[in-house]
Amino acid sequence: LGPVGLFEPASDLIDIDPPTRARYPEGFEWDLPIFAVSWYAAGRYAKWLSERTGRPARLLRDAEWEKAARGVARTIHPWGDRFDWSFMKGGLSRPERSQPEPVGAFPGDRSIYGVRDMAGTIIEWCEDWFLENKYRLTRGGGWYSINEAAFRAAFRLGTNPVNRSSLIGFRIAVEPGRRR
C-alpha cells in the first residue's frame, strides 16, 4: 500500500528488464495484470467488489472462461486455429527474457467476443475445483510459458489454492447492472 493507504505497484520491486521498460511509457506498471494472489485472495477481492458495487462479482467458471476464449466457432486459440508466438504474450514472444507486460500488449490475443489476453499474459484462477477438490482450476498460458499446448483454449491445470505466484492472476465476472 502507498502512503495514503491505497494500492500502488511496487515498480522498484517488479523485475522488468530495460528493453521491456523502454517499450512502454513511465508508469506502465499500473497496466500489468493482477498477479501474485492466491485463489482465496482473488475470491475475497470479488466479494469486496460485489459489496462495493452492489453487483454480484466472482471468478469465472470453467465453461465461461472457455466460451470467452473460444467463442461460438470453438477455435483452438482465441484468434483461430493457427499458433503464432506474436499473437500473445508467452515465453518466446519476444527476443529478450520473458517477463510480465501490460494487459492488451498483444492485440492478436483477442477472442471473437473481444475478450483480451485469454491465451497468454497471465494464468488465471477459475472458480472450479480440479482433481476431486484438491486443487483449483487455472486457465490460460502465462508470460513465462514455452509449451505451445498451454496457450490452447482447452488447456487446464490444477493449482494449489494457496499458491501466490507472479505467474497466476485472475479475471472477474460481474453481473451487468440493470437498465433504468
Residue pairs with C-beta under 8 A, 6 or more apart in sequence:
1 7
1 8
2 8
9 29
9 30
9 32
11 27
11 29
14 29
14 32
14 100
15 99
16 29
16 99
16 100
17 96
17 97
17 99
19 94
19 96
20 94
20 96
20 99
20 101
21 28
23 101
24 31
24 101
24 102
24 105
28 102
31 102
31 103
31 104
32 100
32 101
32 102
32 103
33 100
33 103
33 117
33 121
33 122
33 169
34 122
34 169
34 170
35 100
35 122
35 165
35 166
35 167
35 168
35 169
36 164
36 165
36 166
36 168
36 169
37 45
37 164
37 168
37 169
37 170
38 161
38 162
38 163
38 164
39 59
39 125
39 136
39 159
39 161
39 162
39 163
40 161
40 162
41 164
42 59
42 125
42 169
42 170
43 58
43 59
45 170
45 172
46 57
46 58
46 59
46 172
47 57
49 57
49 172
49 174
50 56
50 57
50 58
53 174
55 174
55 175
55 176
55 177
56 174
56 175
57 172
57 173
57 174
57 175
58 127
58 172
58 173
59 125
59 126
59 127
59 170
59 171
59 172
59 173
60 68
60 124
60 126
60 127
60 171
60 172
60 173
61 126
61 127
61 128
61 173
62 126
62 127
62 128
62 137
62 139
62 156
64 173
65 118
65 124
65 126
65 139
65 140
65 171
66 139
66 153
66 154
68 111
68 113
68 115
68 118
69 78
69 111
69 115
69 118
69 119
69 139
69 140
69 153
70 78
70 111
70 153
70 154
71 78
71 111
71 112
71 113
72 112
73 112
75 81
75 112
75 153
76 83
76 152
76 153
76 154
77 83
77 87
77 88
77 119
77 151
77 152
77 153
78 109
78 110
78 111
78 112
78 115
78 118
78 119
78 153
79 87
79 108
79 109
79 110
79 111
79 119
83 148
83 151
84 108
85 92
85 93
86 93
86 106
86 108
87 106
87 108
87 109
87 119
88 106
88 108
88 109
88 117
88 119
88 120
88 121
88 141
88 151
89 101
89 105
89 106
89 109
89 117
89 120
89 121
89 143
90 98
90 119
90 120
90 141
90 142
90 143
90 144
90 145
90 146
90 150
90 151
91 98
91 143
91 144
91 145
91 146
92 98
92 146
93 106
93 120
98 143
98 144
99 143
100 121
100 122
100 143
100 166
101 121
101 143
103 116
103 117
103 121
104 116
104 117
105 121
106 117
106 120
106 121
109 116
109 117
109 118
109 119
109 120
109 121
110 116
111 118
117 140
118 140
118 153
119 140
119 141
119 151
119 152
119 153
120 140
120 141
120 142
120 143
120 145
120 151
121 140
121 142
121 143
122 140
122 142
122 143
122 167
122 168
122 169
123 138
123 139
123 140
123 141
123 142
123 145
123 157
123 159
123 167
123 168
123 169
124 138
124 139
124 140
124 168
124 169
124 170
124 171
125 136
125 137
125 138
125 159
125 168
125 169
125 170
126 136
126 137
126 138
126 139
127 137
128 136
128 137
129 135
129 136
129 137
130 136
130 137
130 138
130 156
130 157
130 158
130 159
131 158
134 158
135 158
135 159
135 160
135 161
136 158
136 159
136 160
136 161
137 156
137 157
137 158
137 159
138 156
138 157
138 158
138 159
138 168
139 155
139 156
139 157
140 150
140 151
140 155
141 147
141 150
141 151
141 155
142 150
142 167
142 168
143 167
144 167
145 151
149 155
159 168
